[in-house]
Amino acid sequence: MTHATNPFHPDLQRAARFFPKVTVNRPVLTVARFLTRLQRMPRIPEGVAVEDVRVPGPAGAPPVRVRTYRPRTVQGPTPALLWIHGGGYILGRPEMDDLLCAEFAHELGILVASVDYRLAPEHPFPAPLEDCYAALRWLFAQTGALGVLPERIAIGGASAGGGLTAALAQLAHDRKEVRPAFQLLVYPMLDDRTTRRTDIDGTNHRAWNQGSNVFGWRAYLGREPGGAEVPTHSVPARREELSGLPPAWLGVGTCDLFHDEDLAYARRLEAAGVPCDVSVVTGAFHGFDVITRGAEVAREFRGFYTTALRRALFPAPAVAERAPSPGA
Protein backbone atom coordinates (compact mmCIF):
# COMPACT_ATOMS: atom_id res chain seq x y z
CA MET A 1 0.00 0.00 0.00
CA THR A 2 1.49 3.35 -1.02
CA HIS A 3 1.08 6.70 0.72
CA ALA A 4 1.07 10.13 -0.81
CA THR A 5 4.26 12.07 -0.22
CA ASN A 6 3.96 14.49 2.70
CA PRO A 7 4.15 17.97 1.13
CA PHE A 8 5.47 19.70 4.25
CA HIS A 9 9.07 20.37 5.16
CA PRO A 10 10.35 17.73 7.62
CA ASP A 11 10.77 20.38 10.32
CA LEU A 12 7.12 21.41 9.91
CA GLN A 13 5.27 18.13 9.49
CA ARG A 14 4.25 17.73 13.13
CA ALA A 15 3.01 21.33 13.38
CA ALA A 16 1.13 20.98 10.09
CA ARG A 17 -0.54 17.81 11.32
CA PHE A 18 -1.84 19.28 14.56
CA PHE A 19 -2.38 22.93 13.63
CA PRO A 20 -6.15 23.64 13.86
CA LYS A 21 -7.89 24.33 10.57
CA VAL A 22 -9.90 27.47 11.26
CA THR A 23 -11.60 29.80 8.80
CA VAL A 24 -11.87 33.37 10.05
CA ASN A 25 -15.37 34.89 10.21
CA ARG A 26 -16.85 37.52 12.48
CA PRO A 27 -17.31 35.30 15.59
CA VAL A 28 -13.84 33.78 15.14
CA LEU A 29 -12.35 37.27 14.74
CA THR A 30 -13.92 38.40 18.01
CA VAL A 31 -12.40 35.45 19.86
CA ALA A 32 -9.02 35.85 18.14
CA ARG A 33 -8.82 39.52 19.10
CA PHE A 34 -9.65 38.67 22.70
CA LEU A 35 -6.97 35.98 22.80
CA THR A 36 -4.46 38.35 21.24
CA ARG A 37 -4.99 40.81 24.09
CA LEU A 38 -4.36 38.01 26.60
CA GLN A 39 -1.20 36.85 24.83
CA ARG A 40 1.82 36.80 27.11
CA MET A 41 4.47 39.15 25.80
CA PRO A 42 7.91 37.63 25.22
CA ARG A 43 10.89 38.73 27.25
CA ILE A 44 12.72 41.53 25.50
CA PRO A 45 16.53 41.26 25.41
CA GLU A 46 18.06 43.52 28.07
CA GLY A 47 20.10 45.32 25.45
CA VAL A 48 17.00 46.71 23.72
CA ALA A 49 14.93 49.67 24.97
CA VAL A 50 11.23 49.60 24.08
CA GLU A 51 9.04 52.70 24.10
CA ASP A 52 5.52 53.53 22.91
CA VAL A 53 5.03 56.92 21.30
CA ARG A 54 2.01 58.55 19.70
CA VAL A 55 2.64 60.33 16.44
CA PRO A 56 0.43 62.61 14.35
CA GLY A 57 -2.13 60.57 12.44
CA PRO A 58 -3.65 61.17 9.01
CA ALA A 59 -5.69 64.33 8.54
CA GLY A 60 -8.82 64.15 10.68
CA ALA A 61 -7.79 60.85 12.28
CA PRO A 62 -6.47 59.97 15.75
CA PRO A 63 -2.76 59.80 16.56
CA VAL A 64 -0.99 56.57 15.65
CA ARG A 65 0.79 54.51 18.29
CA VAL A 66 4.28 53.49 17.25
CA ARG A 67 6.29 51.02 19.33
CA THR A 68 10.02 51.62 19.05
CA TYR A 69 12.91 49.26 19.72
CA ARG A 70 16.39 50.70 20.12
CA PRO A 71 19.68 48.95 20.94
CA ARG A 72 21.09 50.50 24.12
CA THR A 73 24.74 50.17 23.16
CA VAL A 74 24.71 51.67 19.67
CA GLN A 75 26.05 55.21 19.43
CA GLY A 76 25.52 57.73 16.64
CA PRO A 77 22.98 57.81 13.80
CA THR A 78 21.66 54.40 12.72
CA PRO A 79 19.49 53.00 9.93
CA ALA A 80 15.86 52.28 10.75
CA LEU A 81 13.07 49.86 9.88
CA LEU A 82 9.37 50.69 9.89
CA TRP A 83 7.72 47.35 10.66
CA ILE A 84 4.05 46.52 9.93
CA HIS A 85 2.49 43.53 11.70
CA GLY A 86 0.33 40.93 9.98
CA GLY A 87 -3.15 39.65 10.74
CA GLY A 88 -5.13 39.67 7.50
CA TYR A 89 -5.82 43.44 7.80
CA ILE A 90 -8.25 42.56 10.60
CA LEU A 91 -6.16 41.38 13.54
CA GLY A 92 -2.96 42.03 15.46
CA ARG A 93 -0.94 44.68 17.24
CA PRO A 94 2.75 45.59 17.49
CA GLU A 95 3.30 43.55 20.67
CA MET A 96 2.79 40.30 18.75
CA ASP A 97 6.12 40.98 16.99
CA ASP A 98 8.00 42.22 20.07
CA LEU A 99 10.64 39.51 19.91
CA LEU A 100 11.20 39.81 16.16
CA CYS A 101 11.51 43.61 16.30
CA ALA A 102 13.82 43.44 19.30
CA GLU A 103 15.98 40.93 17.44
CA PHE A 104 16.15 43.22 14.41
CA ALA A 105 17.24 46.09 16.67
CA HIS A 106 19.78 44.01 18.59
CA GLU A 107 21.29 42.04 15.71
CA LEU A 108 21.46 44.88 13.20
CA GLY A 109 22.02 47.83 15.53
CA ILE A 110 19.08 49.78 14.13
CA LEU A 111 15.97 51.57 15.34
CA VAL A 112 12.79 49.60 14.68
CA ALA A 113 9.40 51.34 14.73
CA SER A 114 6.30 49.09 14.66
CA VAL A 115 2.96 50.62 13.67
CA ASP A 116 -0.30 50.07 15.56
CA TYR A 117 -2.51 50.78 12.55
CA ARG A 118 -6.31 50.73 12.66
CA LEU A 119 -7.93 47.44 11.67
CA ALA A 120 -10.72 46.46 9.29
CA PRO A 121 -13.64 45.93 9.13
CA GLU A 122 -14.19 48.81 11.59
CA HIS A 123 -11.58 50.82 9.70
CA PRO A 124 -11.39 49.69 6.05
CA PHE A 125 -9.03 51.03 3.40
CA PRO A 126 -7.53 53.62 3.34
CA ALA A 127 -7.32 53.96 7.15
CA PRO A 128 -4.74 51.20 7.83
CA LEU A 129 -2.48 52.30 4.98
CA GLU A 130 -2.76 55.99 5.88
CA ASP A 131 -1.78 55.17 9.48
CA CYS A 132 1.33 53.43 8.17
CA TYR A 133 2.11 56.39 5.93
CA ALA A 134 1.71 58.77 8.87
CA ALA A 135 4.20 56.68 10.87
CA LEU A 136 6.64 56.70 7.94
CA ARG A 137 6.38 60.47 7.59
CA TRP A 138 6.99 60.86 11.31
CA LEU A 139 10.07 58.64 11.11
CA PHE A 140 11.53 60.76 8.32
CA ALA A 141 10.56 64.04 10.00
CA GLN A 142 12.20 63.02 13.28
CA THR A 143 15.43 61.54 11.95
CA GLY A 144 17.51 64.12 13.82
CA ALA A 145 15.78 63.61 17.16
CA LEU A 146 15.69 59.84 16.74
CA GLY A 147 19.27 59.52 15.54
CA VAL A 148 18.26 57.92 12.26
CA LEU A 149 19.94 58.10 8.87
CA PRO A 150 17.19 59.33 6.50
CA GLU A 151 18.74 57.66 3.45
CA ARG A 152 18.68 54.28 5.20
CA ILE A 153 15.07 53.77 6.27
CA ALA A 154 13.50 50.48 5.21
CA ILE A 155 9.90 49.33 5.43
CA GLY A 156 8.81 45.75 6.04
CA GLY A 157 6.08 43.46 7.23
CA ALA A 158 4.65 39.95 7.18
CA SER A 159 1.40 38.68 5.63
CA ALA A 160 -1.05 41.60 5.57
CA GLY A 161 1.82 43.68 6.96
CA GLY A 162 3.76 42.71 3.86
CA GLY A 163 0.81 43.76 1.73
CA LEU A 164 0.70 47.11 3.51
CA THR A 165 4.45 47.41 3.02
CA ALA A 166 4.11 46.95 -0.74
CA ALA A 167 1.21 49.42 -0.84
CA LEU A 168 3.17 51.89 1.30
CA ALA A 169 6.11 51.72 -1.12
CA GLN A 170 3.72 52.56 -3.95
CA LEU A 171 2.00 55.36 -2.03
CA ALA A 172 5.30 56.94 -0.99
CA HIS A 173 6.52 56.77 -4.58
CA ASP A 174 3.42 58.58 -5.83
CA ARG A 175 3.29 61.27 -3.13
CA LYS A 176 7.01 61.99 -3.43
CA GLU A 177 7.39 63.22 0.17
CA VAL A 178 9.53 60.42 1.56
CA ARG A 179 11.38 57.54 -0.06
CA PRO A 180 12.14 54.26 1.75
CA ALA A 181 15.42 52.64 0.80
CA PHE A 182 14.14 49.06 0.81
CA GLN A 183 11.00 46.92 1.19
CA LEU A 184 10.97 43.61 3.06
CA LEU A 185 8.01 41.45 1.99
CA VAL A 186 7.52 38.38 4.18
CA TYR A 187 4.86 36.12 2.54
CA PRO A 188 2.86 39.29 1.72
CA MET A 189 -0.91 39.44 1.15
CA LEU A 190 -0.91 41.25 -2.19
CA ASP A 191 -3.78 40.30 -4.46
CA ASP A 192 -7.51 40.18 -3.73
CA ARG A 193 -8.06 38.32 -7.01
CA THR A 194 -6.70 35.15 -5.40
CA THR A 195 -10.07 34.94 -3.62
CA ARG A 196 -11.72 34.22 -7.00
CA ARG A 197 -9.46 31.33 -7.93
CA THR A 198 -11.25 28.00 -8.19
CA ASP A 199 -8.14 25.91 -8.85
CA ILE A 200 -6.80 26.19 -5.30
CA ASP A 201 -7.33 22.94 -3.44
CA GLY A 202 -6.28 24.32 -0.04
CA THR A 203 -5.42 20.92 1.46
CA ASN A 204 -1.93 22.02 2.44
CA HIS A 205 -2.76 25.52 3.67
CA ARG A 206 -2.34 26.31 7.34
CA ALA A 207 -2.92 29.48 9.41
CA TRP A 208 -4.61 31.30 6.47
CA ASN A 209 -6.94 29.63 3.98
CA GLN A 210 -9.13 30.76 1.13
CA GLY A 211 -12.18 31.35 3.34
CA SER A 212 -10.17 33.56 5.68
CA ASN A 213 -8.70 35.34 2.67
CA VAL A 214 -12.15 36.23 1.37
CA PHE A 215 -13.18 37.53 4.80
CA GLY A 216 -9.99 39.58 5.22
CA TRP A 217 -10.10 41.20 1.81
CA ARG A 218 -13.83 41.88 2.07
CA ALA A 219 -13.28 43.58 5.43
CA TYR A 220 -10.37 45.67 4.15
CA LEU A 221 -11.87 46.72 0.83
CA GLY A 222 -15.41 47.19 2.15
CA ARG A 223 -16.72 45.28 -0.86
CA GLU A 224 -16.54 41.84 -2.42
CA PRO A 225 -12.92 41.12 -3.36
CA GLY A 226 -11.79 40.23 -6.86
CA GLY A 227 -14.08 42.64 -8.69
CA ALA A 228 -13.26 44.58 -11.83
CA GLU A 229 -11.99 47.66 -10.00
CA VAL A 230 -10.51 48.52 -6.62
CA PRO A 231 -9.36 51.87 -5.16
CA THR A 232 -5.86 53.02 -6.07
CA HIS A 233 -3.21 51.75 -3.59
CA SER A 234 -5.61 49.28 -1.94
CA VAL A 235 -4.31 46.14 -3.67
CA PRO A 236 -0.57 46.22 -4.46
CA ALA A 237 -0.73 43.53 -7.15
CA ARG A 238 -3.32 45.50 -9.12
CA ARG A 239 -0.89 48.35 -9.82
CA GLU A 240 0.19 48.29 -13.45
CA GLU A 241 3.37 50.38 -13.25
CA LEU A 242 5.96 49.13 -10.76
CA SER A 243 9.05 50.93 -11.98
CA GLY A 244 10.80 53.31 -9.60
CA LEU A 245 9.87 51.40 -6.42
CA PRO A 246 12.51 50.61 -3.76
CA PRO A 247 14.51 47.36 -4.06
CA ALA A 248 12.81 44.42 -2.40
CA TRP A 249 13.24 41.03 -0.77
CA LEU A 250 10.32 38.59 -0.87
CA GLY A 251 10.01 35.24 0.87
CA VAL A 252 7.21 32.66 0.82
CA GLY A 253 6.64 28.91 1.26
CA THR A 254 5.33 26.49 -1.34
CA CYS A 255 2.39 25.52 0.92
CA ASP A 256 1.35 29.15 1.44
CA LEU A 257 -1.91 30.42 -0.09
CA PHE A 258 0.02 33.51 -1.22
CA HIS A 259 2.77 31.56 -3.03
CA ASP A 260 1.57 32.20 -6.58
CA GLU A 261 0.57 35.85 -6.14
CA ASP A 262 3.85 36.59 -4.36
CA LEU A 263 6.08 35.10 -7.04
CA ALA A 264 4.04 36.83 -9.75
CA TYR A 265 4.60 40.19 -8.03
CA ALA A 266 8.33 39.50 -7.63
CA ARG A 267 8.61 38.71 -11.34
CA ARG A 268 6.79 41.94 -12.21
CA LEU A 269 9.08 43.98 -9.96
CA GLU A 270 12.13 42.52 -11.72
CA ALA A 271 10.57 43.11 -15.14
CA ALA A 272 10.03 46.75 -14.16
CA GLY A 273 13.69 47.13 -13.23
CA VAL A 274 13.20 46.87 -9.46
CA PRO A 275 15.73 44.49 -7.86
CA CYS A 276 13.89 41.78 -5.92
CA ASP A 277 15.61 38.89 -4.17
CA VAL A 278 13.31 35.91 -3.68
CA SER A 279 13.47 33.08 -1.15
CA VAL A 280 11.06 30.16 -1.62
CA VAL A 281 10.91 27.59 1.20
CA THR A 282 9.82 24.17 0.01
CA GLY A 283 7.10 22.67 2.19
CA ALA A 284 6.52 25.79 4.31
CA PHE A 285 3.02 27.00 5.18
CA HIS A 286 1.86 30.53 6.03
CA GLY A 287 3.39 31.92 9.20
CA PHE A 288 5.63 28.90 9.70
CA ASP A 289 8.48 31.01 11.07
CA VAL A 290 6.22 32.20 13.90
CA ILE A 291 4.25 29.01 14.56
CA THR A 292 7.37 26.82 14.63
CA ARG A 293 9.81 29.51 15.73
CA GLY A 294 12.49 27.17 17.01
CA ALA A 295 12.59 24.91 13.94
CA GLU A 296 15.79 25.01 11.93
CA VAL A 297 13.93 25.95 8.73
CA ALA A 298 12.27 28.86 10.56
CA ARG A 299 15.59 30.12 11.93
CA GLU A 300 17.12 29.83 8.47
CA PHE A 301 14.24 31.81 6.93
CA ARG A 302 14.61 34.60 9.49
CA GLY A 303 18.31 34.57 8.70
CA PHE A 304 17.52 35.16 5.02
CA TYR A 305 15.49 38.29 5.62
CA THR A 306 17.74 39.60 8.39
CA THR A 307 20.67 39.30 5.99
CA ALA A 308 18.67 41.06 3.27
CA LEU A 309 17.99 43.93 5.68
CA ARG A 310 21.63 44.13 6.68
CA ARG A 311 22.75 44.36 3.06
CA ALA A 312 20.18 47.05 2.28
CA LEU A 313 20.81 49.18 5.37
CA PHE A 314 24.57 48.73 5.57
CA PRO A 315 25.65 48.74 1.91
CA ALA A 316 29.27 47.95 1.22
CA PRO A 317 31.25 51.08 0.31
CA ALA A 318 31.94 51.46 -3.37
CA VAL A 319 35.47 50.53 -4.31
CA ALA A 320 37.12 53.38 -6.16
CA GLU A 321 38.77 52.42 -9.41
CA ARG A 322 42.52 52.47 -8.96
CA ALA A 323 44.44 54.89 -11.11
CA PRO A 324 47.11 53.35 -13.32
CA SER A 325 50.57 53.48 -11.82
CA PRO A 326 53.10 55.84 -13.43
CA GLY A 327 54.80 54.33 -16.39
CA ALA A 328 52.20 51.60 -16.79
N, C-alpha and C positions, 0 to 999 in steps of 0.2 A: 504494500500500500504506500503510495507516494503522498508527500505533503507539499503544499505550495511553499515556495521560498518566503521566509519572513522578510518583509520589505524594510524593516527598521534597522538602523545601525545597531551593532551588538551592544554598545553601551546604553542604548535607549529601549531595548526590547522589553525589559521588565516594566519600565515606566509606561510604555505604550500599552502594555497589556492591562494594567490596572488603572490607568488614568480614566476618570469618569467621562462618559460621552454626554455632554450637556449642550443643548441649544439655547442660546440666550433669547429670552423674551422679556416682557415687562416684569412679571413676577420674579423671574430668575435674576434680572438686573437689580431689583430691590434688595434681594437677599445678598447678592454679590457685593453691592455697595456697603451693606451693613457689615459683612465679614471683612471687607477691606479696611473699614475704620477700626475693627478690632485686631487687625493684624499686628503682631509684635514686631517692632522695629529692630533691625539688626544692629549689632554693636558697631559703631563707627570707629575706625582706627584712630588711636590717640593723636596721631600726627596730622589729622584733618580737622579744621574748624568748620562747623556747620552753623549757618545763620539764615533766618527767614527775613526777607525784606518785602515791602510792598512798593510797587513801582507804578507810575502813571499808566492807566489802562487806555484802551481805545476811546475815541471821542464819545462822550455820553455814557461810558461804561464804567464799572467799578475798577479800583486799582487791581493789579495782578500780583498775586503772591509768587515770589521767586525764591527758591531755596538754594543757597550758595554753599559750595564746598571749596575750601581753600587749604592747601598744604601749609602747615605752620612754619616749616623750615625754609621755604623758598623765599629768596630776597629778590627785589627788583621786578620790573614789568614781566609778565608772563603771558603766554597765549591763553585762550579761553574756549570753552565749549558751552553752547546753549543746548541743553538736553531736553527732549520732549518725551514724556512717558507714553506708553501704549495703553490699550484698553478699548479698542474698537470704536473710538470717538465717544464712548458712552460711560467709561469706567476708569478709575485710577486716580492717583495723586502722586506728587513727587516722592513722598516717603517710600513708596513701593520700590524705588530704584536707589534708595540711600546707599546701599553697599556698592553698587555699580558706580555711582557718581563719585563716592569717596575713593574708590579704587582708581578711577580716572585721575582724580586730583592728586592722589598720592604717587601713583606710578609715573605719571607724566609731568608732575610739577606744574599743573595748570589750575586756573579757576574754572569751576563748573557751576553753571546756573541752570537749575531745573524749574520748568514753568508749571504752575498750577492753573492751567487753562480751564475755562468753563466747559461743561460737558453737555452733549446732546442726550436725549431729545429736548431737554429744557432749554438748551442754548444751541440751536443748530447753526450750521454755517451761515455767516462768516465768523461768528463769535469766537470759537476755539482758535481759528487761524489768526484772527486779529489780536487775540491775547498773546499769542506767540510772537507776532510781529512787534507788539508793544514792548515785550520783554527784550527782543533783539535790539530795538531802537534804544532802550534804556542802557543795555550793555555797551553799545557803541558810544552813547552820550556820556557815559561815566567811566570811560577807559582810564582817564587820569586818576580819578578818585579810587578806582578799583585796582589800579596797577596792572592794566591789561594792554597788550599790544593790539591796536585796532586792525592791523593788517593780518593778524593771525587769530581770527575768531571763526571757529567752526560751528556748524549746527548739526544735530544728530538726534536720532530717536529710533524706537523699535515699534513694529506693528503699526498701529494707527499713528504713533509718534513718528514713525518713519514716513508715513504718508503726509503728515503735517510738515515734516522737515522738507520733503520734496516740494510741497506747495509753498512753503515759506521761501525756499530758494527762488521759486518762480515769481512770487509776489515781490520780494526784495529786488529782483532783477528789473521788474517792470516799474517799480516806484523810484528806483535809482537814488534812494536816500542812504542806504547802507549796503555793503556787499560782503557776505560771508566768504571765507577763503576755501571752505570745504563742506561737503554734505555727507554725513554718515547714515546710510540707509540699512537698518537691520530688519530683515524680512518685512519690508514696508507694505502697508495697505494702500494701494495706489489706484485701483481701477474698479469703479462700481459696476462695470459691464460684466465682470466675473460672475455677478449674481444671476445673470441671465443664461449662463452656460448650462447646457443639459448633458454635456459629455463628461462631467466630473462625477466620478463614482463616490468619492468621499470616504471610502472604507479606511484609508490610512491616515485620515486627518485627525489630529488631536488638538485640544485647547481652543480651536476656532474652526468651525465648519461652515458649510454653505448657508444653513439656516441662520446662524449667528451673523454671518456676513450680510445677509439681506436685512436683518434687524438693525445692524450697526449703520449701514449706509442709508437706510430709510430714515433713521433717527437724525443722522448728520445732515442729509440733504433736505429733509422735510418734505420728501416726495418719494415715489417709487424709484428705486435705483435702476440704472441701465436704460433709461429713456433716451430719446433722440438728442436732448440738449440738457446741459447742466450749467450752473453759474460759473463764470470765469474764476479760476483758482480753486474751485471746490474739489476737483478730481485731477490729481497731477497727470495721470496717464492720458487724459483727454486733450492736453495741450499739444498743439500741432508743432510749434516751433520751440525746440529745446536748445538751440545754440546760445552761447554766451552764459550758460549757467555754471556755477562753481564745479570743480572736479568732485568726483564722488567715489565712494566705496559702497558696494551692495552685497549683502550676504543673505542666503536663504537655503532651506533644506528641500530635498526632493519630495518629502511627504508633507510639505506645507501647501495649504490652499492657495497661497500667493505665489507659488513657484513660477508659474507660467507668466503671470502679469509682471512679476519682478524682472525676469530675464528679458522680457520684451522691452521693458522700459530701459534697462541697461544697454541693450543693443541700440535703441533709438538715441540714447545719450551719446554713445560712441559714434554713431552715424552723423550726429550733429556737431561732432568735433569736441565733445566734452569727455575728458578722460574719466573712465569708470572702471575701477578694479572690481572683479566679481569673485565671490567665494560661494561655491555650491557644496553643501554637505549632504552626501549620500545617506539616505535613510533617516534624516532628521525631520521632526515635525515642528509645528509652530510653537515658539516659546521654549524650545528644548533646553536652551542655555540657562533658563531661569528654573524650569521645572526639575531638571536634573543637573543642578549647578555644579556638583562635585564630579560629574562624569568627565573622563578625559576628553571626549569629543566636545563637550561644552567648554572646558577650559581652553582647548585649542581654538575654538571659534572666537571666544573672547580675545584670545591672543591675536587673531587675525585683525579684528577691528581696532584693537588698541594699537597695534603696529601701524595700521593705516592712519590713525589719528596722529601718532608720533611723527610719521613721515610728512604729513600735511602741515603740522604745526611747528615742526622743527626741521625745516628743509635744509639739506646739506648746502653749504656755501658753494657758490659757483667757482670752479677752478679757472683762474685766469690763464689765458693762452700764453705760454712762455715765448718771450722774444728770442729770435735766433741769436746765437752767440757770435761775437765779432769774428769775422774771418770765415764764418761757416758758408 
